[in-house]
Amino acid sequence: MKCEKCGAELSQDDVCEYAGQTLCEDCYIDRISPTKTCDPWAVYTAKRTQNKDIVLTPLQQKIYDFIAHQDYSDIDTICSKLSITEDDFRTAFATLRHMELVKASKEGPKIIYTLFNKK
């Protein structure tokens, strides 16, 4: 069996069913508990636990650096230039947003991503 979302090989014991789909555990968790970018409690927690030496994952750092260098960008450009999936971007962006490092805003029909505190 294969996960219908990511294509991972599954044993019979690792199969999760959701909305008629056969999923691996990771994809199942992503479906039932999607990442939320607008989460006041996550922002509060991130600010309370944040110290001067912020440590980002390599993907988060790559996204932050790209947005900082571009000044602003849309999701299609970011994912294309960094060769990442939209799901990976959204997960990393949520953490960066909670830390108030990057933000999203609507400009016309597009959503653009910029640094939280543009100088």
C-alpha positions as CSV (number, residue, x, y, z in Angstrom):
1,M,0.0,0.0,0.0
2,K,1.0,3.6,-0.6
3,C,0.1,6.9,1.1
4,E,-2.2,8.7,-1.3
5,K,-0.7,12.1,-0.4
6,C,3.1,11.6,-0.2
7,G,3.4,8.2,-1.9
8,A,5.3,6.5,1.0
9,E,5.1,2.7,1.2
10,L,2.9,1.5,4.0
11,S,2.6,-1.7,5.9
12,Q,-0.9,-2.8,6.9
13,D,-0.2,-1.6,10.5
14,D,0.8,1.9,9.4
15,V,-2.3,2.7,7.4
16,C,-4.5,5.6,8.5
17,E,-7.9,6.2,6.8
18,Y,-9.2,9.8,6.5
19,A,-12.0,11.0,4.2
20,G,-11.7,8.0,2.0
21,Q,-8.0,8.3,1.6
22,T,-5.2,5.9,2.6
23,L,-2.6,8.0,4.4
24,C,0.7,7.5,6.3
25,E,0.7,8.7,9.9
26,D,2.4,12.0,9.1
27,C,0.0,12.9,6.3
28,Y,-2.9,11.9,8.5
29,I,-1.8,14.2,11.3
30,D,-1.3,17.0,8.8
31,R,-4.9,16.5,7.6
32,I,-6.6,16.4,11.0
33,S,-4.5,19.1,12.6
34,P,-3.4,21.6,10.0
35,T,-0.8,24.3,10.9
36,K,-2.4,27.6,11.8
37,T,-0.6,30.9,11.1
38,C,-3.0,33.1,13.0
39,D,-2.6,31.6,16.5
40,P,-2.3,34.2,19.3
41,W,-1.3,31.6,21.8
42,A,1.6,30.4,19.6
43,V,2.8,34.0,19.1
44,Y,2.6,34.6,22.9
45,T,4.5,31.4,23.6
46,A,7.1,32.1,20.9
47,K,7.7,35.6,22.3
48,R,8.0,34.4,25.9
49,T,10.4,31.7,25.1
50,Q,12.4,33.6,22.5
51,N,15.9,34.6,23.4
52,K,18.5,36.7,21.5
53,D,19.9,33.7,19.7
54,I,17.0,32.5,17.5
55,V,17.7,29.1,16.0
56,L,15.8,28.3,12.9
57,T,15.7,25.0,11.0
58,P,17.6,25.0,7.7
59,L,14.3,25.4,5.7
60,Q,13.0,28.2,7.9
61,Q,16.4,30.0,7.5
62,K,16.3,29.5,3.8
63,I,12.8,31.0,3.6
64,Y,13.6,33.9,5.9
65,D,16.8,34.7,3.9
66,F,15.0,34.6,0.6
67,I,12.2,36.9,1.7
68,A,14.7,39.3,3.3
69,H,16.7,39.4,0.1
70,Q,13.6,39.8,-2.2
71,D,11.9,42.3,0.2
72,Y,8.6,40.6,-0.6
73,S,7.5,37.6,-2.7
74,D,4.5,35.4,-3.4
75,I,4.2,31.7,-2.5
76,D,4.6,30.5,-6.1
77,T,7.9,32.3,-6.5
78,I,9.2,31.3,-3.1
79,C,8.4,27.6,-3.6
80,S,9.7,27.6,-7.2
81,K,13.0,29.4,-6.4
82,L,13.6,27.3,-3.2
83,S,12.4,24.0,-4.8
84,I,10.0,23.3,-1.9
85,T,6.4,22.2,-1.7
86,E,3.6,24.5,-0.7
87,D,2.9,22.4,2.3
88,D,6.5,22.6,3.5
89,F,6.5,26.4,3.0
90,R,3.2,26.8,4.9
91,T,4.5,24.8,7.8
92,A,7.8,26.7,8.0
93,F,6.0,30.0,7.5
94,A,3.7,29.4,10.4
95,T,6.6,29.1,12.8
96,L,8.3,32.2,11.3
97,R,5.0,34.1,11.7
98,H,4.6,33.0,15.3
99,M,8.1,34.3,16.0
100,E,7.1,37.6,14.2
101,L,9.9,37.3,11.7
102,V,7.8,37.2,8.5
103,K,4.2,38.1,7.7
104,A,1.7,37.8,4.9
105,S,-0.5,40.5,3.5
106,K,-2.8,40.8,0.6
107,E,-1.9,43.1,-2.3
108,G,-4.6,43.1,-4.9
109,P,-5.5,39.5,-5.7
110,K,-2.1,38.1,-4.4
111,I,-0.8,37.3,-1.0
112,I,2.7,38.5,-0.5
113,Y,5.3,37.6,2.2
114,T,7.6,40.1,3.7
115,L,9.7,40.6,6.8
116,F,7.6,41.3,9.9
117,N,9.5,44.5,10.8
118,K,10.7,45.9,7.5
119,K,13.3,48.6,8.0
